[in-house]
Amino acid sequence: MPPYDFQAFSRSHIAVLAACLAALVLLAFLRRVNESLAVRAERVLGFLLLLIWPLTVLAYWHTGILSLGNALPLHYCDIAGIAAGLALLTRRQTACEVVYYLGLAGTLQGLLTPNLKADFPDPRFLVFFLLHGGVVVTALHVVTSMGRAPRPGALRRMLAFTLGYAALTGLINTALGTNYAFLCRKPEQASLMDHLGPWPWYIGSLVLLAFVLYSLLHLPFHLARRKAAPDGDAAA
């Protein structure tokens, strides 16, 4: 086995998970004690997340694996990464909602069960975990320390956004012969998709799973609005 083959929950993987937790705590701490410094830290992370695509292309080119199938930022986590960068740099509510739902419903799965072969210090390892770790940290940070809770109707908008994204990505896959969003075949590494049936049925399972996960992510904020509403009712 090559010396840098990645193994889930190896020392390098656990170190990444610990670093993500430390980053989340640090950002929350800075928000409480020095908002100006917190904003600077958020901007640094935001710029890094927006640089992930070109850095990933460079890493793939450097390691000789750059192809049409990995050169475009069309995976679910790529979209979450772009939204995360925009959320941290602009504070736009829509970007905050996109990274919250996509980041915790999907990218968190990638962080815990990475579709990755290269271990540290391979550049592919670095860009993979900068993207996935940065997205998950941002998804939690925007709704906690930054106070950007999903608005009423966010669940419906995110379901429509996800279906539209999947349809467009499916058309691109058909035209280019690629497998973005794993719509044509499952990841090589073990993942939740392994339990969702064969192709193409697992795509329907993914849509249903997205609805369930988005609903669970939306529920705390919906209940909080209902509790705060004078008549005990609030929009979804």
N, C-alpha and C positions, 0 to 999 in steps of 0.2 A: 504494500500500500504506500503511495507517495506520502512524504512527510507532512504535507499540508492539507490532506483530505479532511474536510470538515465533518465533525460528528456533533449531533444535537446534544446539548447539555454537557459538552466538554468544558474544560476549564476556560477556554476562550469565549465560549457561548455564555457561560455563567458570568464571566467578567463583564460582558456586554450588558446583560440584564441588570447587573448591579450598577453599572455606569448609568443606565437609563433611569433607574430609581433615584440615584444620586442627583442626576440632572433635574429631575422633576422636583425633588425636595429643594434643591438650590434655587431654582426659579421661583418657587413658592416663597422661600425665605427672603429672597431679594425683593419680591413684590411687597412684603410686609415691612421691610426695614429701609429700603432704598429704591423707590420706584424708578428713578432716573437710571440707575444702574441696571435694574431689571429690564427696562426697555432696551437698553443697549445689548444686553445678553440675548434678548428675544430677537433683535434685529440680526445679530450674528448668526443665530441658529436659522432664522428665516432665509438669509442669503445663502447659507450652506445648503439648505434644502432645495433652493431654486437652482443651485449649481450641480445638484446630484446628477441630472441627466447628462450634461456634457462630461462630468467626471466619470460617469459610468461608461459612456462611449469611449473615452480615453483609456479607461482600465481594460475594457474589452479589446480595444485595438492593441494595447500594449501586450496583452497576453495572447493575442492571435486568435480570438474567438468572435470578433465583431462580425455580425451578419445582419441581414434585413430583419431577422426574427428577434433581435435583441437591441436594435439601434434606435427604436422609436419609444417615446415615453407613454406607452399605451396600456401597460398593466394597471390593474386596480390600484396597486400601491404607488405607482407613478403619479396617478391622478391625485391620490391622497397627499403625496409629497408636494406637488405643486400647490394644492390648496393649503397645506400647512405653511409653506413659505409665505404665501399671500396673506394668510391669517395673521402671522406674526408681524409682517411688515406693514399691513394696511389696517388691521383690526376690523376688516369688513365682515359683517355678520354671516353673509352667505358662505364665505371661505371658512369661517369658524365652524359652521354647521357641516359642511362637506367633510372637513378633516375629522370632526368628532365622530360622525357616523361611519365613514369609510375607514378611518383609522382604527376604531375599536371593534368594528364588525369584521374587518378583513385584515388590515396590516398587523394587528396584534397576533393573529394566527401565523403570519409569516415570520414575526419576531420569535415566536415560541417554537415553530417547526419550520425552520428556514429551508427554502429550496436552493441550496448552496452546496458547492463541492469544495471550494477553496477555503482554507483556514487562514488565520492570522500568520504572517503579515501580508498576505496576498492582497493587492489593491481591490480585487473583487469582494473580498471579505469586508474591507473598510467601507466601500461605497454602499454595499448591501445593508450593513447595520447602521450606517449613518442615516440612510433613508428610513428603514423600518423603525429603528429606535427613535429617530427624530420625529417621525409622524406620531408614534404612540405617545411620546412625551408631550408633543404639542396638542394632541387630541384631548388629553387630560388637563393640560394647563389652561386651555382656552375656556373651558367650562367651569374651572375651579378658581384659580388665582386671577384670571382675566375677567371672569364674570360674564362670559358670552354664552349664556344658556340658549338652547334652541328655541326659536320663536314658535308660536302656534302655527300649525300647518307644516312644520318642518318635516314631519314623518312622510306626509304625502309627497312633498316636493323631492325628498331624497329618494323615495321609491321610483318616482318618475325619472329622476336624473339617472339612477342606476340602470333602469331598463333602457333608457335612451343610449347611455354609454355602451351597454352590452350589445345593443343592436348595431350601433355604428362600428364597434370593434369587430363584431362578427362579419360585417361587410368588408372591412379592411383585411381581416384574415382570409376571407374567400378570394379577394383580389390578389393578395400578395403571397398566399400559401404559408402564412405565419400562424402562431398560436398565442397571440396576446390574450391576456385574461384567462388563459388555459381553457378557452372555449372549445378547442378542437381535441385536446387530450390533457390528461392530468399531469401535474408536476412529477418529475422523476423521484423526488424525495417523498417520504411518507407525509401525508397531510390529511386534514379532515375530509378532503374530496374522496379519499379512498373508501369512505363509508357511505357515499351518496349515490351509488349505483354506477352502471356503465355509461359510456357516451351513447347517445346525447341526453340520456335521462338525467344525468347528474346536473345538467344545466338547469333543468326545472327545479331540482332539489336545491340548487344554489339560490335561485330566485326566492323560493319558499323560506330558506334559511335566512336570507337577507331581510325578508319581511319580519321574521321572528326576532332577529337580533336588533334590527332598527327599532322595533316596537319596544323591546326591553330597554334599549338605550334612551328612548323617548319617554318612557313611563315615569321616571322620577320627576322630570320637569313638568309633565302633564299633571301629575298629582299635586305638585307644589303650587301650580297655578290654580287648580281647583280649590285647594285649601285656602289660598289667599283671596280668591274671588268672593265678593260680598254675598252672592247668592249660592256659593258652593259649586258653581259651574264655570267651565272655561272651555275655550276652543281647543281642539286636539293639537 
